[in-house]
Amino acid sequence: MSTLVLICDDSKLARRQLARSLPEDWDIKVEFAEHGLDCIEKIKQFSPEILFLDLNMPQMDGYGVLQEIQSQDLNVLTVVVSGDIQPNAHQRVIELGAIDFIRKPCDAAKLAEIIEHHGIRDRAIRESLVHKLGEQLDPEIRDIYQELTNVAMGQAGDLLARLLNVFVELPIPNVNVLEVSELHMALQAIDASASTSGVCQGFIGGGVSGEALLLLNDSSFKEVASLMNYHGELNEKVELELLMDISNILIGSILTGLSRQLDMPFSQGHPVVLGQHCDVSDLVKANKSRWQRTLAIEISYGIENHDINCDLMLLFTEDSLKTLKYKVEYLLED
């Protein structure tokens, strides 16, 4: 599926140079905007996943665009590309929601590095997939699933924050019904370029069953060990213990939070290691027979000021959807 990219710059030369600098192997469709007002209209018209934004433009500058994106709650990843290299300019655009800043003239190698560093290609695939699949769930029902998950996610984050003495960054959970092929795409879009370790744990109760899948980026292990006061040598055995500790905290607490809200106690199976130090695509390929059409709830945890990222996905079986729908409809009754 092509990623829609919007390039906003008042210079036709700059627009074309940036478009030519994008990675050749990236499946994209590019649209252009000539100034800030045009940019906002194009975002509304085309719903791009990625915006490359100049700062100094007529009618509305880049700062104004960033402010409008925030105030209108427009969903787009924004990278600023500008000749204004003052430190305050960099700081200001980040505060306004941009994910990075590239100095003009745009260098293809630097641009590729930024795209790789932020996982922009993979994030764009996931955002596009979520947008496409969002219509499969009744909006009111999905909102309930999301709020239930928010509460349970907050409890899990609080437990992890207290244990590690850190601030846990909590996202808005993604909730969708996925077909088998779409689920594989969603899983592969999670840190697809990074080495990953994964744990899966089954749960069942009250006519509902599924699996909780936790993926931890391998680059996170060193900082996880430090926060858990482990200062010995990191080897595969130690990393497996750390992976199990994190999964027990997050999976256990979020399932407990959901079961209490749904008044539906869950029994949890033994955790199963899906793989260590492998690409997500390989992990998914090796375990694809486990997952069928499902209600998928995805939560991406981060820890402030630490290179720690993990994704938790709750996969409810298709047979569970009817019971879950009955439960949430009951919560909506007056």
C-alpha positions, 0 to 999 in steps of 0.5 A: 500500500502506497504511503501518501507524502505531502511536501509543502514549500513555496519554492518549486525547486525545493519541492522537487529537490526534496521529492527526488531525495526520498528513498527510491525503494519507498512506495509513496505517492507525493502531493505538493502544497505551495504555502501554509494555507494550501498545506492545511487544505491538502492535509484535509483533502488527501489525509497524508501520512507524512508532511515535509514542511518549510518554515518561511512561506507566504500567507501562512508560515510553517509555525502557523501550519504546525499550530493549525495541525494541533488546533484542528487535531489533524493526524499527520507526522511532520518533519520540518525542512528549513534554512532557518537553523537557529537553535530556537527554531528547532526547539520551537517546531518540536514543541509545536509537534514536529518529530524532527528538523532537517536543514536545507539544502536537503541531503538524501543521506540525512533524509534517509537517516531521519526516516529510518531513525523515526521509523517513519515508513513503518509508522505510516503503514500502521497509520494508513492501516488503522485509518482504512480499518477503522470503519469496520467497528461501530464508532461508539463501540470502538470508543468504549473499547478504547476507553476501557483500554485507556483505564487498564493501560493507565493502571499498567503504566502506573505499576511500571512507573512505580517499579522503575521510578520513571515516567511512562509515556501512554499512547492512544490505543488503536482498536480495530477488527483485522483479517489475518493478512491485515493482522500480519501487516500490522504486526510487521509494521511494528519496528519492522527494521529492528531486532525484536523479542516477543512473548505471547500469553493466552487468556480466557474467561466468560466466553472471551478468549485471546492472546496478549502479545508483547514485543520489546525492541532489543535495543531496550534491554540495556536500559531496562536492566539498568532501571531494574538495578541489574549490573551484570553481563547481559546474555540471552538468559538474562534478557529472557528474564527481563523480557518475562518480567516486563511482560508479566507486569504489563500483560498481567496488569492490563488484563486485570484492569479490563476484567474488572471493568467488564466484570469478567475474570480472566484465567491466564496461560503460561507465557510462550516465547515467540522469539528472541533477537529476530526481525518482526517479520520473521517472528510473525512468519514463524507464528502466523498460524496462531492468529486468525481474524481478531479484534486487535488492541495495540498499545505502544509504551515508551519511557521518557528519556530512555531508549525503551520501546515496547508494543503490547497487542491484545488479540481477541478471537473472532468467537469473542466479538459477540460477547464483548459487543454485548458487554460494551452495549450493556455499559452504554445503556442508560 
